[in-house]
Amino acid sequence: MAAIFVPCAQGVEALLTAELSAITGLHAESARGGAWVDGELRTALQINLECRLGQRVLWPLIEGRYRDEHDLYDLARRVPWVDWITPEQTLRVDVNAQRSPLTSLNFAALRIKDALCDVMREATGARPSVDTRHPTLPLVLFLGPEQASLYVDTSGEALFKRGWRDARGGSQAVKGEAPLKETLAAALLAAAGWQGRADDGPLLDPCCGAGTIAIEAAQLACGIAPGANRSFAFERQLPFQPLRGDWQQLRSAARARVHAPRVPVFAGDVSFRMTDFATRNAERAGVAQAIEFKTADALQRLPPAARGTLIMNPPYGERIAPKGRGQGRDFAAPREGFEGGADAGAFFAALATHWKRHYSGWTAWCLSPEMKLPTLMRLKESRRVPMWNGAIECRLFRFDMVAGSNKAP
């Protein structure tokens, strides 16, 4: 058994811990920025295939105390590298540090690489090379004030890359649109308690943008594993080669459980171009038949059912501003075609009025960096969940829509 670490976005740790326990059937523990679960090599395969909330699946190699780069070199030399890589394969070392005494993280990465190559040269007479894009063996070094931990990244590309975005640039192919990561979309659904079950009721995203929330929801509703349509670094790593049969069984079982959607998913955008782009994304994700897209203004769209769950991530300035110009809670640069303009307060007030008038019986969830969003909407939230959209601190607000006024007589 090994202590597998799965990092995640801030605010998602508890949700990820529950998900890992459900996937593996093993006890998982929350940690800052992720969760731990004890498991075997096969457990790492399961998590890569099924995990929606984690960013990577990290397999532990070694940990120990350090004071300088020489200690890191000595630590890395103790790893049996010939069990993990051949001289013909490639590596990369990424470093994450918190209160580390080292002045150069690049030099720390270099010393780990040097130790690996020296061990390989002594054992085989040759050494592997570095590949910064698609290495066979991506390594992650965590540095604390005194403790260093070295891991193998079994995922390769981050887990939010489900395999359906356009290879020519994903949603960035549409000018002005900054896509929500799939892992955060899954976190919104998990926080809302919506998991694609029949008793969850329909889901609506009226400001769908690239369609990420709707696509993630439709894959849940159809039982599609998040890693079913992509490859992973572990498929080329030496310790996992004896598990090729297990991997094929896991993928076959995942494909066999795909079914027609158990609950309807609705989405749309005020922009025809965005609705069309989201539809093409859904086609690549294999869920176009599970989502009903409609081009409509969120301030006018009527509910598609008597009751359901509404989840939306309205655009905000830093999400789409040019690099270096984001100003946090700046609503002055909405996504192209997004109704509301610079007057975000007027837009959200009108949206709340529309919800109260037409969406009685619905539960609405809204992700926003604006901490005073309930005040802008003149609504009382029943819950607020701290979440981070990349570097942007946000809150996921829940509003329970009832007919008439929420005020007590």
C-alpha positions in Angstrom: 0.0 0.0 0.0 1.2 3.5 -0.8 -0.1 7.0 0.3 -1.4 8.3 -3.1 -1.9 12.1 -3.2 -4.5 13.7 -5.4 -4.2 17.5 -5.5 -7.3 19.7 -6.2 -8.4 23.3 -6.3 -8.8 25.2 -3.0 -12.2 24.6 -1.5 -12.7 21.2 -3.1 -10.8 19.1 -0.6 -13.8 17.7 1.3 -15.7 16.9 -2.0 -12.6 15.2 -3.4 -12.1 13.1 -0.3 -15.7 11.7 -0.5 -15.2 11.1 -4.2 -12.0 9.1 -3.7 -13.6 6.9 -1.1 -16.5 6.2 -3.4 -14.2 5.4 -6.3 -11.8 3.1 -4.4 -13.8 1.8 -1.5 -10.9 2.9 0.7 -10.6 5.4 3.4 -9.4 8.8 2.2 -8.3 11.8 4.2 -8.5 15.5 3.3 -5.3 17.6 3.2 -4.6 21.2 2.3 -4.9 21.4 -1.5 -5.9 17.7 -2.0 -6.6 14.4 -0.4 -4.8 11.2 0.5 -5.8 7.6 -0.1 -3.8 4.4 0.6 -3.9 2.0 -2.3 -2.0 -0.2 -4.7 -0.8 0.6 -8.3 -4.3 -0.5 -9.5 -5.8 2.1 -7.3 -3.9 4.8 -9.2 -5.5 3.4 -12.5 -9.0 3.6 -11.0 -8.5 7.2 -9.8 -7.1 8.4 -13.1 -10.1 6.9 -15.0 -12.9 7.9 -12.6 -11.9 11.0 -10.7 -13.7 14.2 -11.7 -12.4 16.6 -9.0 -8.7 15.9 -8.7 -6.0 17.5 -10.8 -3.4 14.7 -10.9 -2.7 11.3 -9.3 0.7 11.3 -7.6 2.5 8.1 -6.6 4.9 8.6 -3.7 8.6 7.8 -4.2 10.5 9.1 -1.2 10.4 11.8 1.4 12.9 13.2 3.9 14.4 16.2 5.6 16.6 18.6 3.7 18.5 21.8 4.2 19.9 22.5 0.7 20.1 21.2 -2.8 22.8 18.6 -1.9 20.3 17.0 0.5 17.8 16.8 -2.4 20.4 15.1 -4.6 21.2 12.5 -1.9 17.5 11.9 -1.3 16.8 11.3 -5.0 19.7 8.9 -5.3 18.0 6.6 -2.9 15.1 5.9 -5.4 15.4 2.7 -7.5 15.1 4.6 -10.8 15.8 1.6 -13.0 12.4 0.3 -11.8 10.7 3.4 -13.2 12.5 4.4 -16.4 14.8 3.3 -19.2 17.6 5.3 -20.8 15.5 5.6 -23.9 12.6 7.3 -22.1 12.2 10.9 -20.9 11.6 12.8 -17.7 10.6 16.2 -16.3 10.7 17.6 -12.8 8.2 20.2 -11.5 8.7 21.8 -8.1 6.1 23.2 -5.7 7.4 25.0 -2.6 5.9 26.5 0.5 8.2 28.4 2.9 11.2 26.6 1.4 14.7 28.0 2.4 15.9 27.4 -1.2 16.5 30.4 -3.4 16.2 28.6 -6.8 13.5 26.1 -7.5 14.9 25.5 -10.9 18.2 24.4 -9.3 16.3 22.1 -7.0 14.7 20.5 -10.0 18.1 20.2 -11.7 19.5 18.3 -8.7 16.7 15.8 -8.7 17.3 15.3 -12.5 21.0 15.0 -11.9 20.5 12.3 -9.2 18.2 10.3 -11.5 20.6 10.5 -14.4 23.6 9.6 -12.3 21.9 6.5 -10.9 20.8 5.4 -14.4 24.3 6.0 -15.9 25.9 3.9 -13.2 23.4 1.1 -13.6 23.0 1.0 -17.4 25.8 3.1 -18.9 23.3 5.6 -20.3 20.9 8.2 -19.1 17.3 9.4 -20.1 16.7 12.8 -21.6 14.4 15.6 -20.6 11.1 16.3 -22.3 9.2 19.3 -20.9 6.0 18.6 -22.9 5.2 14.8 -22.8 7.7 13.0 -20.6 7.4 9.3 -19.8 8.2 10.0 -16.2 6.9 13.4 -14.9 8.1 14.0 -11.4 6.7 16.4 -8.8 8.8 17.6 -5.9 7.1 19.2 -2.9 9.3 21.4 -0.7 8.2 22.5 2.8 10.3 24.4 5.3 12.3 21.2 6.2 10.6 18.3 4.5 10.9 17.2 0.8 8.5 14.8 -0.9 9.1 13.3 -4.4 6.2 11.8 -6.5 5.6 10.3 -9.9 2.8 12.0 -11.7 0.8 9.0 -13.1 -1.6 11.3 -15.0 0.7 13.2 -17.3 -1.6 15.9 -18.6 -3.8 17.3 -15.9 -7.1 15.5 -15.2 -9.2 18.4 -16.3 -8.2 17.6 -19.8 -10.9 15.1 -20.5 -10.0 14.7 -24.2 -12.9 16.5 -25.9 -11.7 20.1 -26.3 -10.6 21.2 -29.7 -6.9 20.3 -30.1 -6.4 23.6 -32.0 -6.9 25.6 -28.8 -10.0 24.3 -27.0 -12.5 27.0 -26.1 -9.8 29.7 -26.7 -10.6 29.2 -30.4 -13.5 31.5 -29.7 -12.1 35.0 -29.1 -12.9 36.4 -25.6 -14.0 33.1 -24.0 -11.9 31.8 -21.1 -13.1 28.3 -20.4 -14.1 26.9 -17.0 -12.0 23.9 -16.2 -13.8 20.6 -16.2 -12.7 19.8 -12.7 -14.2 23.0 -11.4 -17.4 22.4 -13.3 -17.6 19.0 -11.6 -17.0 20.6 -8.2 -19.9 22.9 -8.8 -22.1 19.9 -9.5 -20.8 18.0 -6.5 -21.3 21.0 -4.2 -24.9 21.3 -5.5 -25.4 17.6 -4.8 -26.3 17.1 -8.5 -24.8 13.8 -9.8 -27.0 12.9 -12.8 -29.4 10.6 -10.9 -33.0 10.5 -11.9 -34.1 12.0 -8.6 -31.7 14.9 -9.0 -34.1 16.5 -11.5 -33.1 18.4 -14.7 -30.2 20.8 -14.8 -30.0 24.1 -16.6 -27.0 26.4 -17.4 -28.4 29.5 -19.0 -25.0 31.1 -19.5 -23.2 28.0 -20.8 -20.3 29.6 -22.7 -18.2 26.7 -24.0 -20.6 24.3 -22.4 -18.3 22.9 -19.8 -20.9 22.6 -16.9 -23.5 21.1 -19.2 -21.1 18.6 -20.7 -19.8 17.5 -17.3 -23.4 17.1 -16.1 -24.4 15.1 -19.2 -21.4 12.8 -18.8 -22.6 12.2 -15.2 -26.2 11.6 -16.4 -24.9 9.1 -19.0 -22.4 7.3 -16.7 -19.4 8.3 -18.8 -16.1 8.1 -16.9 -14.1 11.4 -17.1 -10.9 9.7 -18.2 -12.5 7.3 -20.7 -11.4 9.3 -23.8 -7.8 10.2 -23.0 -4.4 8.6 -22.3 -2.3 8.8 -19.2 1.4 8.8 -18.3 1.2 5.5 -16.4 0.5 3.7 -19.6 4.2 4.0 -20.5 5.7 3.8 -16.9 7.5 0.5 -16.1 5.8 -0.5 -12.8 2.4 -0.3 -14.5 3.3 -2.6 -17.4 2.2 -5.8 -15.6 -1.2 -4.1 -15.1 -2.1 -3.7 -18.8 -4.8 -6.3 -18.5 -6.3 -4.6 -15.4 -6.3 -1.3 -17.3 -8.1 -2.8 -20.2 -10.7 -4.4 -17.9 -11.3 -1.1 -16.1 -11.8 0.8 -19.4 -14.0 -1.9 -20.8 -16.2 -1.9 -17.7 -16.4 1.9 -17.9 -17.5 1.7 -21.5 -20.1 -1.0 -20.7 -21.8 1.1 -18.1 -22.5 4.0 -20.4 -26.3 4.5 -20.8 -28.9 6.9 -22.0 -29.2 10.0 -19.9 -31.1 9.4 -16.6 -32.1 13.1 -16.4 -32.3 15.9 -18.9 -29.6 18.6 -19.2 -30.4 22.1 -20.7 -28.0 24.8 -21.7 -27.7 27.9 -23.8 -26.2 31.3 -24.2 -27.3 34.7 -25.5 -24.7 34.3 -28.3 -25.5 32.1 -31.3 -21.8 31.6 -31.8 -21.2 30.4 -28.3 -24.2 28.0 -28.4 -22.9 26.6 -31.6 -19.4 26.2 -30.2 -20.8 24.5 -27.0 -22.8 22.1 -29.2 -19.7 21.1 -31.1 -17.8 20.6 -27.8 -20.7 18.3 -26.7 -20.4 16.3 -29.9 -16.7 15.7 -29.3 -17.5 14.7 -25.7 -20.1 12.2 -26.9 -23.1 13.8 -25.1 -24.7 16.0 -27.8 -27.8 13.8 -27.6 -28.0 14.4 -23.8 -28.0 18.2 -23.8 -30.7 20.5 -25.2 -29.0 23.7 -26.3 -31.0 26.9 -26.9 -29.8 30.4 -27.8 -31.6 32.7 -25.4 -31.0 35.6 -23.1 -30.8 34.4 -19.4 -33.1 37.3 -18.5 -35.8 36.0 -20.7 -35.4 32.2 -20.8 -38.3 30.3 -19.2 -37.7 27.2 -17.1 -37.6 23.9 -19.1 -39.4 22.1 -16.3 -41.4 22.8 -13.2 -38.5 22.1 -10.9 -34.8 21.6 -11.2 -31.3 22.8 -10.5 -29.8 25.9 -12.2 -26.0 26.3 -12.2 -24.3 29.2 -13.8 -20.8 30.8 -13.9 -21.5 34.3 -15.3 -18.4 35.9 -16.9 -16.4 38.5 -14.9 -13.5 40.8 -15.8 -10.5 38.9 -14.6 -11.7 35.7 -16.3 -11.4 37.3 -19.7 -9.1 40.3 -19.3 -5.8 40.3 -21.1 -2.9 38.9 -19.0 -1.8 41.4 -16.4 -4.9 43.6 -16.7 -7.4 41.6 -14.6 -8.8 43.5 -11.7 -10.5 40.8 -9.6 -14.1 41.8 -9.3 -14.2 43.9 -12.4 -17.5 43.3 -14.2 -16.7 45.9 -16.9 -15.5 43.5 -19.5 -18.2 40.8 -20.0 -17.9 38.0 -22.4 -18.8 39.0 -26.0 -22.6 38.8 -26.4 -23.3 38.6 -22.7 -26.2 40.8 -21.6 -25.7 43.2 -18.7 -22.8 45.4 -19.9 -20.9 47.3 -17.3 -23.8 47.6 -15.0 -23.5 44.2 -13.4 -25.8 45.3 -10.5 -28.7 46.0 -12.9 -28.2 42.7 -14.7 -28.1 40.6 -11.5 -31.1 42.4 -10.1 -33.1 41.8 -13.3 -31.9 38.1 -13.2 -33.2 37.7 -9.7 -36.5 39.3 -10.6 -36.8 36.9 -13.5 -36.0 33.9 -11.3 -38.5 34.9 -8.7 -41.2 35.4 -11.3 -40.7 32.2 -13.3 -38.4 29.8 -11.4 -40.4 29.0 -8.3 -39.4 25.5 -7.1 -35.9 25.7 -8.6 -32.6 25.8 -6.8 -30.1 28.2 -8.3 -26.3 28.1 -7.8 -24.1 30.9 -9.0 -20.3 31.0 -8.9 -18.9 34.5 -8.6 -15.9 36.5 -7.3 -18.4 39.2 -6.1 -18.8 38.5 -2.4 -21.8 40.8 -2.3 -23.7 39.1 -5.1 -26.8 38.3 -2.9 -27.0 42.0 -2.2 -26.8 42.8 -5.9 -29.6 40.3 -6.5 -31.6 41.3 -3.5 -31.8 37.6 -2.6 -30.9 35.8 0.6 -28.5 32.9 -0.1 -29.2 29.7 1.8 -25.5 28.6 1.4 -22.2 30.0 0.2 -19.3 27.7 -0.6 -15.7 29.1 -0.9 -14.1 28.0 -4.2 -11.2 29.2 -6.4 -11.4 29.6 -10.1 -7.7 29.4 -10.8 -6.2 32.3 -9.0 -9.6 34.0 -8.5 -11.3 33.6 -5.1 -15.0 33.0 -5.6 -18.1 31.9 -3.8 -20.7 29.4 -5.0 -24.0 30.9 -3.8 -27.2 28.8 -3.4 -30.6 30.5 -3.8 -33.8 28.6 -3.1 -36.5 30.2 -5.3 -40.0 30.4 -3.9 -43.1 32.1 -5.1 -43.6 35.6 -3.8 -41.4 37.1 -1.1 -38.9 35.2 1.1 -39.6 37.7 3.9 -41.5 36.5 7.0 -44.8 38.3 7.5 
